[in-house]
Amino acid sequence: MSKNKFIVVFFIICSLQISCGFQLRKPISVNYESYSIIGDSTAISQNIKKQFSYGKIAEEKSGNGELVIEILENNFNKRILSLAGNGQVGEFELIQTVSYRIKANDKWSNERRLEAIREYTYDPALYNAAAAEESILKDSMVEQISRSIITEINNLDK
């Protein structure tokens, strides 16, 4: 009887893993011994550095790493998406835009641009909740952009 329960629980866990989009991620695997990030010291750089530390790739602070990521532009915008009948804001749109280029094997790539967009409803009566939601959305946008940069770096040699 307990063996059957185990099998049922195992299949439930497997189906949850498949349905929710959860993936085990392996450390970054690139053929570079060192990297440098130029032009940015925000959360995007911190996320990229964290990913490289998992792969045990050394950071070269002087900007002379084998792999150089140059952040040319990092902008965050918040704009009103809709207004309620009484003139109060009903929805906001958050836009994070990053322009960057990569130098690998002594050759610069073309400038690339990534954009992450999030929308959320705003209720002035729930100001603290809206501020917390905005903070979480900003973090998810930074995570999305840094993951996209890392994915591109992983695919450089392929």
Buried (B, 14 or more C-beta within 10 A) or exposed (E): EEEEEEEEEEEEEEEEEEEEEEEEEEEBEBEBEBBBBBBBEEBBBBBBBEBBEEBEBEEBEEEEBBBBBBBBEBEBEEEEBEEEEEEEBBBBBBBBBBBBBBBBEEEEBEEBEBEBEBEBEBEEEEEEEBEEBBEEBBEBBBBBBBBBBBEBBBEBEE
